[in-house]
């Protein structure tokens, strides 16, 4: 293997819970000038359009949200700021994850992130400790597709300057990502979803391949395969 590509939510950082979504909706509603239920419904009903490239920037997302909840146009700026803050809060890895990524880098492996993500995550990404630990990151909202679209796998391979047969894909399985990785010619290993048992997930499919308890086990898994 020359490179490892990792999913983000549920793999390196915890997948969000319904309670966290409700809390985020409450915070956004306070600056959008509407009720929490309306924003929570917006989050629940717009997953695809927020992730598929239709809203690639934070400004696009904030304006769409304000329109969707029938807020005032002047609220778009404060909503964007609140979304960025929420995105930053989601991107703090556990020290054990940081150590595992550093261990992989010490083995001269190139590291990439491939994530279904909305624009607030892209805006917050440069300030995340994870950003300095990987060589490339591809996010669905700026790439214009969601997993398991093969264009995403091709793009991350290109950015890592690796052919797919040199890449191990690691993910919790949301978005049918593991099947997508195999279809792209990568090796793939699942990890059990990081976060509480009620964490939100989209597009899970059955997986009969190898499964690790956590992403922190990936260095040992690769060492065993060497």
N, C-alpha and C positions, 0 to 999 in steps of 0.2 A: 504494500500500500504506500502511495505517495501523499495521499490527502485524506482527511476526515471531514465530512460535511455533517453538521448537526442542526437539528430542529431547535427552535428557541423555547416556545411556551410548552410547558409540560415535560421538557427535556433538560434544559439548562436553568430555566427559572420556572416557578410554579405556574401552572395554568390557573386562570382566574376562576373564582367561584361565583355562584349567583348572588351571594351576599356582597362580594366585592363589586359586582356589576351594579347592584342597587346603590351602594355607597357612591360609586362614580357618577351614577345618574343623578343622585342628590346634589353632588357638588356642581355638576354641569348645569342642572336646573336652576341653581341659585344665581348663576351668572347669566343664564339665557333668559331668565324671567318667565319661567313656566313651572309646571308641577313635575315632581320626580317621576311619576308614573308615565308621563308622556315621553320623557327622555329614555326611561328604561325600555319602553316599547320601541323607540327609535333604535336603540342598540340591538335589541332582539331581532328586529325585522329587517335590518339593513346590513347584516354581516357581509353578504356577498358584494354589494356595491362598495362597501368600505374597504374591501380587500382585493378586488379584482383589477384595479388600475383605473377605475372610473374617477376616483378621488385621490390623485397621487400626492398632493401637497396638503400640509396642515391647513392652509387657507381654504383650499377646496373643501376639505372635510368640515371645517367649522361653518362655512357658509351653507353647506348642504344640511348640516345638523340644525342650524338656526331656522332654515326654511322648513325642515321636516317637523319641527316642534312648534312652528308658527310663532317664533320669537321675533324680536326686533332686529333689523339689519345691523344696528350699531353694536349688538351683542357678539358679533362674529369675532372681533378681536379678543375680548375677554374669554370667550369660549375656547379659542385657539390656545390661549395661555393656560387655561385650566386643563385642557386635553394634554398639552405638553407635560405639565406637572404630573398628571396621572400616568403618562407614558414613562416618565423617568422613574416613578415609584415601582413600576413593574419590571425594571431591568437591573435590579440589584442581585447579583448571584451570591450563593453561599460560598464561603471561603474554600470549601472542599471542591466546588466546581472550578474555581480559579486554579487551584492546585492541579486538578486533573488536566485542564487545558495547557497549563505550563508544562506538565509532564509530556503531553503529546508533542508540544513544540520542541521540547528537548530531544525528542527522537527525530527531529528534522522533518516532521510531517507538516504539510500545509493544512490550515484549518479554515473552514468556511461555515457560514450560517445560511440556512435556507428556511425562510419563515413566511407563513401566511401572516401578514401584519398590515395594520392600517397606518395612516399617515402620522399619527401622534407618536408611534413607535419609531418610525424613521427619523422624525424630528428629534426625539430624545436619544437616539442611538449613539451619537458621538460622545455624549457625556457618560455612557455606561462603561463600567470597568471591563465589560466583555469586548468592547470595540477594539481595544488595544491588544487583545489576545488572539485575534483571528486575522487572516489575510484577506478575506473578502466576505461580504454579506449581501445576500440577494433577498429583497423583500417584495412580496407579491404586489403591493399597491403601486410600487414604482416599476416593477417588471411587467405588469399588465396581464397577469394570469395567477390563478391559484392552483395549489397542488391537487391532483398529480400531473398537471400540465407538463409535458416533456420539455417545453422551452425553458422552464425554470431550472431543471437539472442540467440542461445543456449550458445555460448561462453560468451557473456556479462552477461547472467544470472549466469553462473557458477562463473565468476570472482567477481560478486557481492554477491555470496552465497544466491541467491534468486530464488524461483521458478517463472515461467513466470506469474502465476496468481497473484503474489505479485508486479508486475512491471507495471508502466505506461510508455509508450513510447511517446515521444514528437518529432515531426519533421515537416518540411515544405512539405514533400510528395515526394521529389525527390527520384528516384530509386525505386519507388513503395514500399517505406519503411513502410508505415502505414498498407498496406495490409499484408506485411510480419510480422509485429508485431502482428496483429490479428491472423494470422495463427499460430504464435508461442504461442498463449494463453495469450498475454499481453492485457491490456487495451491500447488504443491509442487516442491521441488528436493531431490535426493538429495545426500548427501556420502559419500565413501568412509569406511568404518568406521575410527574412530580406535582405535588400539591395534595389538598384534601380529596377524599373519595368523591365528593360532589363537584369537583372541578369541571368546568365547562369544556366540552370537546365537540368537534364537528367532523363528520365524515369518517368515523372509525370503521375499519373493516377487520375481519379475522386475519390473524397472522400465525403461520405455522413454523416460522423460522426461529432463530436464536433470540432469546430475551434476557436482558440484564436487569437487575434491580434498579440501578441508577446510572447516570452518565459518568459518574466517577469511576465506574468499573471498566470503562472503555480502554484505558492504557493496559490494564492487565489482560483484557480480552485480546487485544492485538498482540501482546507478548506471547500469549499461548498459541496464537496462530502462526507466529513467525517460524 
